[in-house]
Amino acid sequence: RRNGMSRKTVRKYLREFEREAGPSPTDREVDDYLLTKPKYDSSGRVRRVMTDEVRRRIDGFIARNRENVAAGLHKQQMRKLDMWRRLQDEGARIAYSTVCQYVRALEAAPKPQEKPAKAYIRQDYEPGFRCEFDWGVLTLWIGGVRRRLHMAVFTLDHSNMRKAYLFSREDTLALMEAHRNCFRELGGTPRVIAYDNMRTAVKKFLGRDREHTDALLRMEVHYCFTPHFCNPRSGWEKGKVERSVEYIRRRAFSFE
């Protein structure tokens, strides 16, 4: 356990050693066994290949991404993981690494220069204690008309449960309706909700404090929660919902 090895793995090699070396092995036999390179039986593995049909599907995904970029929908592109999951749903027996290799070969994009890594402290919260809120923007074709919509997204910090609602505008009424719908579906209210400094929640800055809007004050009193405002340009302080906006936009609105 201290070495991070499974009990089944240890038992497997002990049985192999006893079978090959016998009940009373000599020191030389023990050394020979320990210095022998392990052998793995891969005869039972299922072979996963890149078929012409899978290539056509991936080519279609790449073409759709390029169409979205040309239309200004840079954030509504399928990632390699999304493509692989879609292929799995369609019954294709292919490994994720194979999809990555094929997509990289198609894109032939130069690898971006790596930036120095930053350190962050992971936050853990009790169930139902903290929730994060943010707005996202997406573009959809509805009835042949291209429309710009606003998506209100909630993410519970402990469970990572996501709730999202679409609105035509990002205003006070949409903010209040989104909170009402979310709390009704959850059957309760988180004790703390994290926001960025959006105009529908912050009336003005008072030094390091914020003056809350009337709508937010009414929701605080009615639903009994405490708002927490992140520092400007510090998206990592509510990184779960930032990621959720991207995830929902890709998973729900990047397909045909």
TORKOL-4160 file (C-alpha; in steps of 0.2 Angstrom, whole numbers, padded with zeros to 4 digits, m for minus):
256
<pt num="1" X="0000" Y="0000" Z="0000"/>
<pt num="2" X="0014" Y="0012" Z="0004"/>
<pt num="3" X="0021" Y="0009" Z="m0014"/>
<pt num="4" X="0004" Y="0012" Z="m0022"/>
<pt num="5" X="0002" Y="m0005" Z="m0028"/>
<pt num="6" X="m0014" Y="m0015" Z="m0029"/>
<pt num="7" X="m0016" Y="m0031" Z="m0018"/>
<pt num="8" X="m0022" Y="m0040" Z="m0034"/>
<pt num="9" X="m0006" Y="m0035" Z="m0043"/>
<pt num="10" X="0005" Y="m0041" Z="m0029"/>
<pt num="11" X="m0005" Y="m0057" Z="m0028"/>
<pt num="12" X="m0003" Y="m0060" Z="m0047"/>
<pt num="13" X="0016" Y="m0058" Z="m0047"/>
<pt num="14" X="0018" Y="m0069" Z="m0032"/>
<pt num="15" X="0008" Y="m0083" Z="m0040"/>
<pt num="16" X="0018" Y="m0081" Z="m0056"/>
<pt num="17" X="0034" Y="m0082" Z="m0047"/>
<pt num="18" X="0028" Y="m0098" Z="m0037"/>
<pt num="19" X="0023" Y="m0106" Z="m0053"/>
<pt num="20" X="0039" Y="m0103" Z="m0062"/>
<pt num="21" X="0052" Y="m0105" Z="m0048"/>
<pt num="22" X="0044" Y="m0118" Z="m0038"/>
<pt num="23" X="0041" Y="m0120" Z="m0019"/>
<pt num="24" X="0060" Y="m0118" Z="m0014"/>
<pt num="25" X="0068" Y="m0106" Z="m0026"/>
<pt num="26" X="0087" Y="m0103" Z="m0025"/>
<pt num="27" X="0094" Y="m0085" Z="m0024"/>
<pt num="28" X="0099" Y="m0086" Z="m0042"/>
<pt num="29" X="0082" Y="m0090" Z="m0048"/>
<pt num="30" X="0075" Y="m0076" Z="m0037"/>
<pt num="31" X="0087" Y="m0064" Z="m0045"/>
<pt num="32" X="0083" Y="m0070" Z="m0063"/>
<pt num="33" X="0065" Y="m0068" Z="m0060"/>
<pt num="34" X="0066" Y="m0051" Z="m0053"/>
<pt num="35" X="0077" Y="m0045" Z="m0068"/>
<pt num="36" X="0066" Y="m0052" Z="m0081"/>
<pt num="37" X="0055" Y="m0039" Z="m0091"/>
<pt num="38" X="0036" Y="m0042" Z="m0087"/>
<pt num="39" X="0026" Y="m0049" Z="m0101"/>
<pt num="40" X="0008" Y="m0044" Z="m0104"/>
<pt num="41" X="m0005" Y="m0054" Z="m0113"/>
<pt num="42" X="m0014" Y="m0042" Z="m0125"/>
<pt num="43" X="m0022" Y="m0056" Z="m0135"/>
<pt num="44" X="m0039" Y="m0052" Z="m0127"/>
<pt num="45" X="m0039" Y="m0033" Z="m0131"/>
<pt num="46" X="m0052" Y="m0027" Z="m0143"/>
<pt num="47" X="m0043" Y="m0019" Z="m0158"/>
<pt num="48" X="m0050" Y="m0001" Z="m0162"/>
<pt num="49" X="m0046" Y="0006" Z="m0179"/>
<pt num="50" X="m0049" Y="0022" Z="m0188"/>
<pt num="51" X="m0062" Y="0018" Z="m0202"/>
<pt num="52" X="m0066" Y="0028" Z="m0217"/>
<pt num="53" X="m0083" Y="0032" Z="m0209"/>
<pt num="54" X="m0075" Y="0038" Z="m0193"/>
<pt num="55" X="m0063" Y="0049" Z="m0203"/>
<pt num="56" X="m0078" Y="0057" Z="m0212"/>
<pt num="57" X="m0087" Y="0060" Z="m0196"/>
<pt num="58" X="m0071" Y="0069" Z="m0188"/>
<pt num="59" X="m0069" Y="0078" Z="m0204"/>
<pt num="60" X="m0087" Y="0084" Z="m0203"/>
<pt num="61" X="m0084" Y="0090" Z="m0185"/>
<pt num="62" X="m0068" Y="0100" Z="m0190"/>
<pt num="63" X="m0078" Y="0108" Z="m0204"/>
<pt num="64" X="m0092" Y="0113" Z="m0192"/>
<pt num="65" X="m0079" Y="0121" Z="m0181"/>
<pt num="66" X="m0072" Y="0131" Z="m0195"/>
<pt num="67" X="m0089" Y="0136" Z="m0200"/>
<pt num="68" X="m0093" Y="0142" Z="m0182"/>
<pt num="69" X="m0076" Y="0152" Z="m0182"/>
<pt num="70" X="m0080" Y="0160" Z="m0199"/>
<pt num="71" X="m0097" Y="0165" Z="m0191"/>
<pt num="72" X="m0089" Y="0173" Z="m0176"/>
<pt num="73" X="m0094" Y="0158" Z="m0165"/>
<pt num="74" X="m0077" Y="0155" Z="m0158"/>
<pt num="75" X="m0083" Y="0148" Z="m0141"/>
<pt num="76" X="m0095" Y="0136" Z="m0149"/>
<pt num="77" X="m0082" Y="0123" Z="m0156"/>
<pt num="78" X="m0081" Y="0105" Z="m0152"/>
<pt num="79" X="m0065" Y="0099" Z="m0143"/>
<pt num="80" X="m0057" Y="0082" Z="m0146"/>
<pt num="81" X="m0065" Y="0075" Z="m0131"/>
<pt num="82" X="m0082" Y="0081" Z="m0137"/>
<pt num="83" X="m0079" Y="0072" Z="m0154"/>
<pt num="84" X="m0073" Y="0056" Z="m0146"/>
<pt num="85" X="m0089" Y="0056" Z="m0135"/>
<pt num="86" X="m0100" Y="0059" Z="m0150"/>
<pt num="87" X="m0092" Y="0045" Z="m0159"/>
<pt num="88" X="m0094" Y="0033" Z="m0144"/>
<pt num="89" X="m0112" Y="0038" Z="m0143"/>
<pt num="90" X="m0114" Y="0033" Z="m0162"/>
<pt num="91" X="m0106" Y="0016" Z="m0158"/>
<pt num="92" X="m0088" Y="0019" Z="m0165"/>
<pt num="93" X="m0075" Y="0008" Z="m0156"/>
<pt num="94" X="m0060" Y="0020" Z="m0156"/>
<pt num="95" X="m0048" Y="0026" Z="m0143"/>
<pt num="96" X="m0048" Y="0044" Z="m0138"/>
<pt num="97" X="m0029" Y="0045" Z="m0142"/>
<pt num="98" X="m0033" Y="0040" Z="m0160"/>
<pt num="99" X="m0045" Y="0054" Z="m0162"/>
<pt num="100" X="m0032" Y="0066" Z="m0155"/>
<pt num="101" X="m0019" Y="0060" Z="m0167"/>
<pt num="102" X="m0030" Y="0062" Z="m0182"/>
<pt num="103" X="m0037" Y="0079" Z="m0177"/>
<pt num="104" X="m0019" Y="0086" Z="m0173"/>
<pt num="105" X="m0014" Y="0080" Z="m0190"/>
<pt num="106" X="m0028" Y="0089" Z="m0199"/>
<pt num="107" X="m0026" Y="0105" Z="m0189"/>
<pt num="108" X="m0007" Y="0105" Z="m0191"/>
<pt num="109" X="m0007" Y="0120" Z="m0180"/>
<pt num="110" X="0010" Y="0125" Z="m0171"/>
<pt num="111" X="0011" Y="0121" Z="m0153"/>
<pt num="112" X="0008" Y="0137" Z="m0143"/>
<pt num="113" X="0023" Y="0143" Z="m0132"/>
<pt num="114" X="0021" Y="0137" Z="m0114"/>
<pt num="115" X="0018" Y="0150" Z="m0101"/>
<pt num="116" X="0025" Y="0148" Z="m0083"/>
<pt num="117" X="0013" Y="0139" Z="m0072"/>
<pt num="118" X="0003" Y="0148" Z="m0059"/>
<pt num="119" X="m0001" Y="0140" Z="m0042"/>
<pt num="120" X="m0019" Y="0140" Z="m0035"/>
<pt num="121" X="m0026" Y="0134" Z="m0019"/>
<pt num="122" X="m0040" Y="0122" Z="m0021"/>
<pt num="123" X="m0056" Y="0126" Z="m0011"/>
<pt num="124" X="m0068" Y="0113" Z="m0004"/>
<pt num="125" X="m0085" Y="0117" Z="0003"/>
<pt num="126" X="m0099" Y="0107" Z="0012"/>
<pt num="127" X="m0114" Y="0101" Z="0002"/>
<pt num="128" X="m0126" Y="0115" Z="m0002"/>
<pt num="129" X="m0115" Y="0129" Z="0005"/>
<pt num="130" X="m0108" Y="0138" Z="m0010"/>
<pt num="131" X="m0114" Y="0141" Z="m0028"/>
<pt num="132" X="m0107" Y="0151" Z="m0042"/>
<pt num="133" X="m0116" Y="0161" Z="m0055"/>
<pt num="134" X="m0111" Y="0168" Z="m0071"/>
<pt num="135" X="m0118" Y="0174" Z="m0088"/>
<pt num="136" X="m0113" Y="0167" Z="m0105"/>
<pt num="137" X="m0117" Y="0172" Z="m0123"/>
<pt num="138" X="m0120" Y="0161" Z="m0138"/>
<pt num="139" X="m0128" Y="0163" Z="m0155"/>
<pt num="140" X="m0141" Y="0151" Z="m0162"/>
<pt num="141" X="m0151" Y="0150" Z="m0178"/>
<pt num="142" X="m0169" Y="0149" Z="m0173"/>
<pt num="143" X="m0182" Y="0148" Z="m0187"/>
<pt num="144" X="m0169" Y="0154" Z="m0200"/>
<pt num="145" X="m0165" Y="0169" Z="m0190"/>
<pt num="146" X="m0148" Y="0171" Z="m0181"/>
<pt num="147" X="m0151" Y="0176" Z="m0163"/>
<pt num="148" X="m0139" Y="0181" Z="m0149"/>
<pt num="149" X="m0144" Y="0174" Z="m0133"/>
<pt num="150" X="m0139" Y="0175" Z="m0115"/>
<pt num="151" X="m0136" Y="0160" Z="m0104"/>
<pt num="152" X="m0138" Y="0161" Z="m0085"/>
<pt num="153" X="m0127" Y="0147" Z="m0077"/>
<pt num="154" X="m0127" Y="0141" Z="m0059"/>
<pt num="155" X="m0114" Y="0128" Z="m0052"/>
<pt num="156" X="m0114" Y="0120" Z="m0035"/>
<pt num="157" X="m0096" Y="0120" Z="m0028"/>
<pt num="158" X="m0097" Y="0103" Z="m0019"/>
<pt num="159" X="m0107" Y="0092" Z="m0032"/>
<pt num="160" X="m0103" Y="0102" Z="m0048"/>
<pt num="161" X="m0121" Y="0101" Z="m0052"/>
<pt num="162" X="m0125" Y="0113" Z="m0066"/>
<pt num="163" X="m0141" Y="0123" Z="m0070"/>
<pt num="164" X="m0143" Y="0134" Z="m0086"/>
<pt num="165" X="m0157" Y="0145" Z="m0093"/>
<pt num="166" X="m0158" Y="0155" Z="m0109"/>
<pt num="167" X="m0164" Y="0173" Z="m0110"/>
<pt num="168" X="m0165" Y="0186" Z="m0124"/>
<pt num="169" X="m0158" Y="0199" Z="m0113"/>
<pt num="170" X="m0145" Y="0200" Z="m0098"/>
<pt num="171" X="m0156" Y="0211" Z="m0087"/>
<pt num="172" X="m0162" Y="0212" Z="m0070"/>
<pt num="173" X="m0178" Y="0203" Z="m0074"/>
<pt num="174" X="m0168" Y="0189" Z="m0081"/>
<pt num="175" X="m0157" Y="0188" Z="m0066"/>
<pt num="176" X="m0171" Y="0186" Z="m0054"/>
<pt num="177" X="m0180" Y="0174" Z="m0065"/>
<pt num="178" X="m0165" Y="0163" Z="m0067"/>
<pt num="179" X="m0162" Y="0163" Z="m0048"/>
<pt num="180" X="m0181" Y="0158" Z="m0045"/>
<pt num="181" X="m0180" Y="0144" Z="m0057"/>
<pt num="182" X="m0164" Y="0137" Z="m0050"/>
<pt num="183" X="m0169" Y="0138" Z="m0032"/>
<pt num="184" X="m0186" Y="0129" Z="m0036"/>
<pt num="185" X="m0177" Y="0115" Z="m0045"/>
<pt num="186" X="m0164" Y="0113" Z="m0031"/>
<pt num="187" X="m0178" Y="0113" Z="m0018"/>
<pt num="188" X="m0167" Y="0125" Z="m0007"/>
<pt num="189" X="m0155" Y="0139" Z="m0007"/>
<pt num="190" X="m0136" Y="0139" Z="m0006"/>
<pt num="191" X="m0129" Y="0149" Z="0009"/>
<pt num="192" X="m0116" Y="0159" Z="m0002"/>
<pt num="193" X="m0117" Y="0163" Z="m0020"/>
<pt num="194" X="m0102" Y="0170" Z="m0029"/>
<pt num="195" X="m0104" Y="0183" Z="m0043"/>
<pt num="196" X="m0093" Y="0194" Z="m0054"/>
<pt num="197" X="m0095" Y="0213" Z="m0054"/>
<pt num="198" X="m0110" Y="0213" Z="m0066"/>
<pt num="199" X="m0121" Y="0228" Z="m0067"/>
<pt num="200" X="m0137" Y="0219" Z="m0062"/>
<pt num="201" X="m0129" Y="0215" Z="m0045"/>
<pt num="202" X="m0117" Y="0229" Z="m0041"/>
<pt num="203" X="m0124" Y="0247" Z="m0041"/>
<pt num="204" X="m0107" Y="0255" Z="m0037"/>
<pt num="205" X="m0090" Y="0252" Z="m0029"/>
<pt num="206" X="m0087" Y="0258" Z="m0011"/>
<pt num="207" X="m0068" Y="0256" Z="m0010"/>
<pt num="208" X="m0066" Y="0237" Z="m0009"/>
<pt num="209" X="m0084" Y="0235" Z="m0005"/>
<pt num="210" X="m0099" Y="0235" Z="m0017"/>
<pt num="211" X="m0116" Y="0243" Z="m0015"/>
<pt num="212" X="m0129" Y="0230" Z="m0020"/>
<pt num="213" X="m0143" Y="0233" Z="m0033"/>
<pt num="214" X="m0161" Y="0234" Z="m0026"/>
<pt num="215" X="m0165" Y="0218" Z="m0035"/>
<pt num="216" X="m0150" Y="0208" Z="m0027"/>
<pt num="217" X="m0155" Y="0215" Z="m0010"/>
<pt num="218" X="m0173" Y="0209" Z="m0012"/>
<pt num="219" X="m0167" Y="0192" Z="m0017"/>
<pt num="220" X="m0155" Y="0191" Z="m0002"/>
<pt num="221" X="m0169" Y="0195" Z="0010"/>
<pt num="222" X="m0181" Y="0183" Z="0002"/>
<pt num="223" X="m0170" Y="0168" Z="m0001"/>
<pt num="224" X="m0158" Y="0171" Z="0014"/>
<pt num="225" X="m0141" Y="0169" Z="0005"/>
<pt num="226" X="m0125" Y="0180" Z="0006"/>
<pt num="227" X="m0117" Y="0186" Z="m0011"/>
<pt num="228" X="m0099" Y="0185" Z="m0013"/>
<pt num="229" X="m0091" Y="0196" Z="m0026"/>
<pt num="230" X="m0075" Y="0191" Z="m0034"/>
<pt num="231" X="m0060" Y="0202" Z="m0037"/>
<pt num="232" X="m0060" Y="0211" Z="m0055"/>
<pt num="233" X="m0051" Y="0200" Z="m0068"/>
<pt num="234" X="m0050" Y="0185" Z="m0057"/>
<pt num="235" X="m0060" Y="0172" Z="m0065"/>
<pt num="236" X="m0052" Y="0158" Z="m0056"/>
<pt num="237" X="m0061" Y="0163" Z="m0040"/>
<pt num="238" X="m0077" Y="0156" Z="m0048"/>
<pt num="239" X="m0068" Y="0144" Z="m0059"/>
<pt num="240" X="m0081" Y="0130" Z="m0058"/>
<pt num="241" X="m0095" Y="0141" Z="m0066"/>
<pt num="242" X="m0083" Y="0148" Z="m0079"/>
<pt num="243" X="m0079" Y="0131" Z="m0084"/>
<pt num="244" X="m0098" Y="0126" Z="m0084"/>
<pt num="245" X="m0102" Y="0140" Z="m0096"/>
<pt num="246" X="m0089" Y="0134" Z="m0108"/>
<pt num="247" X="m0094" Y="0115" Z="m0106"/>
<pt num="248" X="m0113" Y="0118" Z="m0108"/>
<pt num="249" X="m0110" Y="0129" Z="m0123"/>
<pt num="250" X="m0100" Y="0116" Z="m0132"/>
<pt num="251" X="m0109" Y="0101" Z="m0126"/>
<pt num="252" X="m0127" Y="0107" Z="m0130"/>
<pt num="253" X="m0124" Y="0120" Z="m0144"/>
<pt num="254" X="m0109" Y="0114" Z="m0155"/>
<pt num="255" X="m0118" Y="0099" Z="m0163"/>
<pt num="256" X="m0129" Y="0099" Z="m0178"/>
